[in-house]
């Protein structure tokens, strides 16, 4: 049985990412950074937003030498560094399907995913918390049919539950 899950993020180390809605780019960056899908659980409250943002920003999943070899300054002597150590960009995409329940049958249900009126302000709060920490944050458009393009680096994908 899975532990009681609340706010969830799927974090991917990427070498560029972009989001388009109706042919318009809503957020994009080239080069190393993070592509983050954020799912809000029905039980989530705003106290989780700062915790999640801090973990995303300080997750050490980049190789310092690789970044330096690409001409990116790294503010750390560690071998493995975080986006925070190299001021790397982050693309945040709201993703209610991270809370899909597939335990019965073949049709997922999203009863554990927060509805838009609750989820949107919490995703916005994660974005604002990341910006307070110094991150350059790009975003998708909440509730829109988004087209996401990314180049996975590694690939490295981390699932984070807060």
VOROKOL-995491 format. One line per 4 residues: for each residue x, y, z of N, C-alpha, C. Coordinates in Angstrom, 1 decimal. Layout:
BEGIN
X,Y,Z,X,Y,Z,X,Y,Z; ...
//
This chain:
BEGIN
0.8,-1.2,0.0,0.0,0.0,0.0,0.9,1.2,0.0; 0.5,2.2,-0.8,1.3,3.4,-0.9,1.0,4.3,0.3; 2.1,5.0,0.7,1.9,5.9,1.8,0.9,7.0,1.5; 0.4,7.7,2.5,-0.5,8.8,2.2,0.2,9.9,1.5
-0.1,10.1,0.2,0.6,11.0,-0.7,-0.1,12.4,-0.7; 0.6,13.4,-0.7,0.0,14.7,-0.9,0.7,15.3,-2.2; 1.2,16.5,-2.1,1.7,17.2,-3.3,2.9,16.3,-3.9; 2.8,16.2,-5.2,3.8,15.4,-5.9,4.4,16.2,-7.0
5.7,15.9,-7.2,6.4,16.5,-8.4,7.2,15.4,-9.1; 7.2,15.4,-10.4,8.1,14.6,-11.2,9.1,15.5,-11.8; 10.3,15.4,-11.4,11.4,16.3,-11.8,12.3,15.6,-12.8; 12.5,16.2,-13.9,13.4,15.7,-14.9,14.5,16.6,-15.2
15.7,16.1,-15.2,16.9,16.9,-15.7,16.8,16.9,-17.2; 16.9,18.1,-17.7,16.7,18.3,-19.2,17.8,19.2,-19.8; 17.9,19.1,-21.1,18.8,20.0,-21.8,17.9,20.9,-22.7; 17.0,21.6,-22.1,16.0,22.4,-22.9,14.6,21.9,-22.7
13.7,22.8,-22.6,12.3,22.4,-22.5,11.4,23.6,-22.9; 10.2,23.3,-23.4,9.3,24.3,-23.8,7.8,23.8,-23.7; 6.9,24.8,-23.5,5.5,24.5,-23.4,4.8,25.5,-24.4; 3.9,24.9,-25.2,3.1,25.7,-26.1,1.6,25.4,-25.8
0.8,26.5,-25.9,-0.6,26.4,-25.8,-1.2,27.2,-27.0; -2.0,26.5,-27.9,-2.6,27.1,-29.0,-1.5,27.8,-29.9; -0.4,27.1,-30.1,0.7,27.6,-30.9,1.6,28.7,-30.4; 1.3,29.1,-29.1,2.0,30.2,-28.5,2.9,29.6,-27.4
4.1,30.0,-27.3,5.0,29.5,-26.3,4.7,30.2,-25.0; 4.4,29.4,-23.9,4.1,30.0,-22.6,5.3,30.0,-21.7; 6.2,29.1,-22.0,7.5,29.0,-21.2,8.5,28.1,-21.9; 9.7,28.6,-21.9,10.8,27.8,-22.5,12.2,28.2,-22.0
13.1,27.3,-22.2,14.5,27.6,-22.0,15.3,26.6,-22.8; 16.5,27.0,-23.1,17.5,26.2,-23.8,18.6,25.9,-22.8; 19.3,24.7,-23.0,20.3,24.3,-22.1,19.8,23.6,-20.9; 20.8,23.3,-20.0,20.4,22.6,-18.8,19.4,23.3,-17.9
18.6,22.4,-17.3,17.6,22.9,-16.3,16.7,21.8,-15.9; 15.6,22.2,-15.3,14.6,21.2,-14.8,13.2,21.4,-15.4; 12.7,20.3,-15.8,11.3,20.2,-16.2,10.5,19.5,-15.1; 9.5,20.2,-14.5,8.9,19.7,-13.3,7.3,19.7,-13.5
6.8,18.5,-13.4,5.3,18.3,-13.4,4.9,18.3,-11.9; 3.9,19.2,-11.6,3.4,19.3,-10.2,1.9,18.8,-10.2; 1.7,17.9,-9.3,0.3,17.4,-9.0,-0.1,17.7,-7.6; -1.3,18.3,-7.5,-1.8,18.7,-6.2,-2.9,17.7,-5.8
-2.7,17.2,-4.6,-3.6,16.2,-4.0,-4.8,16.9,-3.3; -5.9,16.2,-3.2,-7.1,16.9,-2.5,-6.9,17.3,-1.1; -5.9,16.7,-0.4,-5.6,17.1,1.0,-4.6,18.2,1.1; -4.0,18.6,0.0,-2.9,19.6,0.1,-3.3,21.0,0.6
-2.4,21.6,1.3,-2.6,23.0,1.8,-1.3,23.8,1.4; -1.4,25.1,1.5,-0.3,25.9,1.1,1.0,25.7,1.8; 0.9,25.1,3.0,2.2,24.9,3.8,3.1,23.9,3.0; 2.7,23.2,2.1,3.5,22.3,1.3,4.3,23.0,0.2
3.9,24.1,-0.2,4.4,24.8,-1.4,5.9,25.2,-1.2; 6.2,25.8,-0.1,7.6,26.2,0.1,8.5,25.0,0.3; 8.0,24.0,0.9,8.8,22.7,1.1,9.1,22.1,-0.2; 8.1,22.0,-1.1,8.3,21.4,-2.4,9.3,22.2,-3.3
9.1,23.6,-3.2,9.9,24.5,-4.0,11.4,24.3,-3.6; 11.6,24.3,-2.3,13.0,24.2,-1.8,13.6,22.9,-2.2; 12.9,21.8,-2.1,13.4,20.5,-2.5,13.7,20.5,-4.0; 12.8,21.0,-4.9,13.1,21.1,-6.3,14.4,21.9,-6.6
14.5,23.0,-6.0,15.6,24.0,-6.3,16.9,23.4,-5.8; 16.9,22.7,-4.7,18.1,22.2,-4.1,18.5,20.8,-4.3; 17.7,20.1,-5.2,17.9,18.7,-5.5,19.2,18.6,-6.3; 20.2,17.8,-5.8,21.5,17.7,-6.4,21.6,16.6,-7.4
21.2,16.9,-8.7,21.1,15.9,-9.7,21.9,16.3,-11.0; 22.7,17.4,-10.9,23.6,17.8,-12.0,25.0,17.6,-11.7; 25.8,17.2,-12.7,27.2,17.0,-12.6,27.9,18.4,-12.7; 28.6,18.8,-11.7,29.3,20.1,-11.7,30.3,20.3,-12.9
31.1,19.2,-13.1,32.1,19.3,-14.2,31.5,19.5,-15.5; 30.4,18.7,-15.8,29.7,18.8,-17.1,29.2,20.2,-17.3; 28.6,20.8,-16.2,28.1,22.2,-16.4,29.2,23.2,-16.6; 30.3,23.0,-15.9,31.5,23.9,-16.1,32.0,23.8,-17.5
32.1,22.5,-18.0,32.6,22.3,-19.3,31.7,23.0,-20.4; 30.5,23.2,-20.1,29.5,23.9,-21.0,29.6,25.5,-20.7; 30.5,25.9,-19.9,30.6,27.3,-19.6,29.6,27.9,-18.6; 29.0,27.0,-17.8,28.0,27.4,-16.8,28.7,27.5,-15.5
28.6,28.7,-14.9,29.2,28.9,-13.5,28.5,28.1,-12.5; 29.2,27.4,-11.6,28.7,26.6,-10.5,29.2,27.1,-9.2; 28.3,27.5,-8.3,28.6,28.0,-7.0,28.6,26.9,-6.0; 29.5,26.0,-6.2,29.6,24.8,-5.2,30.9,24.1,-5.6
31.5,23.5,-4.5,32.7,22.6,-4.7,32.3,21.2,-4.8; 31.0,20.9,-4.7,30.5,19.5,-4.8,30.6,19.0,-6.2; 30.6,17.7,-6.3,30.6,17.0,-7.6,29.2,17.0,-8.2; 28.2,16.8,-7.3,26.8,16.8,-7.7,26.2,18.1,-7.2
25.6,18.8,-8.1,25.1,20.1,-7.7,23.6,20.3,-8.0; 23.0,21.3,-7.5,21.5,21.5,-7.7,21.4,22.7,-8.7; 20.2,22.8,-9.2,19.8,23.9,-10.1,20.2,25.2,-9.4; 20.0,25.3,-8.1,20.3,26.5,-7.3,21.8,26.9,-7.4
22.7,25.9,-7.5,24.1,26.1,-7.5,24.6,26.7,-8.8; 23.8,26.5,-9.9,24.2,27.0,-11.2,23.2,28.0,-11.8; 22.2,28.4,-11.0,21.1,29.3,-11.5,20.5,28.8,-12.8; 20.1,27.5,-12.8,19.5,26.9,-13.9,18.0,27.1,-13.9
17.4,27.2,-15.1,16.0,27.5,-15.2,15.1,26.3,-14.9; 13.9,26.6,-14.6,12.9,25.5,-14.2,11.6,25.8,-15.0; 11.1,24.7,-15.6,9.8,24.8,-16.3,8.8,24.0,-15.4; 7.7,24.7,-14.9,6.7,24.1,-14.1,5.4,23.9,-14.9
5.0,22.7,-14.9,3.7,22.3,-15.5,2.8,21.7,-14.5; 1.6,22.2,-14.4,0.6,21.6,-13.6,0.1,20.3,-14.2; 0.0,19.2,-13.4,-0.3,17.9,-13.9,-1.2,17.1,-13.0; -2.5,17.3,-13.1,-3.4,16.6,-12.2,-3.3,15.1,-12.3
-2.9,14.6,-13.5,-2.9,13.1,-13.7,-1.8,12.4,-12.9; -1.0,13.1,-12.2,0.0,12.5,-11.3,-0.7,11.8,-10.1; -1.9,12.1,-9.9,-2.7,11.5,-8.8,-3.7,10.5,-9.4; -3.5,9.9,-10.5,-4.4,8.9,-11.1,-4.4,7.7,-10.2
-5.6,7.1,-10.1,-5.7,5.8,-9.4,-6.1,4.8,-10.5; -5.2,3.8,-10.6,-5.4,2.8,-11.6,-5.5,1.4,-10.9; -5.9,1.4,-9.7,-6.0,0.2,-8.9,-7.2,-0.7,-9.4; -8.2,-0.2,-10.0,-9.4,-0.9,-10.4,-9.6,-0.8,-11.9
-9.5,-1.8,-12.7,-9.7,-1.8,-14.1,-8.7,-1.0,-14.9; -9.1,-0.6,-16.1,-8.1,0.1,-17.0,-8.4,1.6,-17.2; -9.4,2.1,-16.5,-9.8,3.5,-16.7,-9.3,4.2,-15.4; -8.3,5.1,-15.5,-7.9,5.8,-14.3,-9.0,6.8,-13.8
-9.0,6.9,-12.5,-9.8,8.0,-11.8,-8.9,9.0,-11.2; -9.4,10.2,-11.0,-8.6,11.3,-10.5,-9.2,11.8,-9.2; -9.9,11.0,-8.4,-10.6,11.4,-7.2,-9.6,12.0,-6.2; -8.4,11.6,-6.2,-7.4,12.2,-5.3,-6.7,13.4,-5.8
-6.9,13.8,-7.0,-6.4,15.1,-7.6,-7.3,16.2,-7.2; -6.6,17.3,-6.7,-7.4,18.5,-6.4,-8.1,19.1,-7.6; -9.2,19.7,-7.4,-9.9,20.4,-8.5,-9.2,21.7,-8.8; -9.4,22.2,-9.9,-8.7,23.4,-10.4,-8.8,24.6,-9.5
-9.9,24.8,-8.9,-10.0,26.0,-8.0,-9.1,25.9,-6.8; -8.8,24.7,-6.4,-7.8,24.5,-5.3,-6.4,24.3,-5.8; -6.2,23.6,-6.9,-4.9,23.2,-7.4,-4.2,24.4,-8.0; -4.9,25.2,-8.8,-4.2,26.3,-9.5,-3.5,27.3,-8.5
-4.1,27.8,-7.4,-3.4,28.6,-6.5,-2.2,28.0,-5.8; -2.3,26.7,-5.6,-1.1,26.0,-5.0,0.0,25.8,-6.0; -0.3,25.5,-7.2,0.8,25.4,-8.2,1.4,26.8,-8.4; 0.6,27.8,-8.4,1.1,29.2,-8.5,2.0,29.5,-7.3
1.7,29.0,-6.1,2.4,29.3,-4.9,3.8,28.6,-5.0; 3.8,27.4,-5.6,5.1,26.7,-5.8,6.0,27.5,-6.7; 5.5,28.1,-7.8,6.2,28.9,-8.7,6.7,30.1,-8.0; 5.9,30.8,-7.2,6.3,32.0,-6.4,7.4,31.7,-5.4
7.3,30.5,-4.7,8.3,30.1,-3.8,9.6,29.9,-4.5; 9.6,29.2,-5.6,10.8,29.0,-6.4,11.5,30.4,-6.8; 10.7,31.3,-7.2,11.2,32.6,-7.6,11.8,33.3,-6.4; 11.2,33.2,-5.2,11.7,33.8,-4.0,13.1,33.2,-3.7
13.3,32.0,-4.0,14.6,31.3,-3.8,15.6,31.7,-4.9; 15.2,32.5,-5.9,16.1,32.9,-6.9,16.0,32.2,-8.3; 15.1,31.3,-8.4,15.0,30.6,-9.7,14.3,31.4,-10.8; 14.8,31.2,-12.0,14.1,31.7,-13.2,13.1,30.6,-13.5
11.8,30.9,-13.4,10.8,29.9,-13.6,9.9,30.2,-14.8; 9.8,29.3,-15.7,8.9,29.3,-16.8,7.7,28.4,-16.5; 6.5,28.7,-17.1,5.4,27.9,-16.7,4.6,27.5,-18.0; 3.7,26.5,-17.8,2.7,26.2,-18.7,1.5,27.1,-18.4
0.3,26.7,-18.9,-1.0,27.4,-18.6,-1.9,26.4,-18.0; -2.3,26.7,-16.8,-3.2,25.8,-16.0,-4.4,25.5,-16.7; -4.7,24.2,-16.8,-6.0,23.7,-17.4,-6.0,23.7,-18.9; -4.9,24.1,-19.5,-4.9,24.2,-21.0,-4.4,22.9,-21.6
-4.7,22.7,-22.9,-4.1,21.6,-23.6,-2.7,22.0,-24.0; -1.7,21.5,-23.3,-0.3,21.9,-23.5,0.4,20.9,-24.4; 1.3,21.5,-25.1,2.3,20.7,-25.9,3.7,20.9,-25.3; 4.2,19.9,-24.7,5.5,20.0,-24.0,6.6,19.3,-24.8
7.7,20.0,-25.0,8.8,19.4,-25.7,10.0,19.6,-24.7; 10.8,18.5,-24.6,11.9,18.5,-23.8,13.0,17.5,-24.3; 14.2,17.8,-23.9,15.3,16.9,-24.2,15.8,16.4,-22.9; 15.4,15.1,-22.6,15.9,14.5,-21.3,17.4,14.4,-21.3
17.9,14.6,-20.2,19.4,14.5,-20.0,19.7,13.4,-19.0; 20.2,12.3,-19.5,20.5,11.2,-18.6,20.0,9.9,-19.2; 18.7,9.7,-19.1,17.7,10.5,-18.5,17.7,10.4,-17.0; 17.4,11.4,-16.3,17.3,11.5,-14.9,15.9,12.0,-14.5
15.1,11.1,-13.8,13.7,11.5,-13.4,13.6,11.1,-12.0; 13.1,12.1,-11.2,12.9,11.9,-9.7,11.4,12.1,-9.4; 10.8,11.3,-8.7,9.5,11.5,-8.2,9.6,11.9,-6.7; 9.0,13.1,-6.4,9.1,13.7,-5.1,7.7,13.9,-4.5
7.5,13.3,-3.3,6.2,13.5,-2.6,6.5,14.3,-1.4; 5.7,15.3,-1.2,5.8,16.2,0.0,4.5,16.1,0.8
//
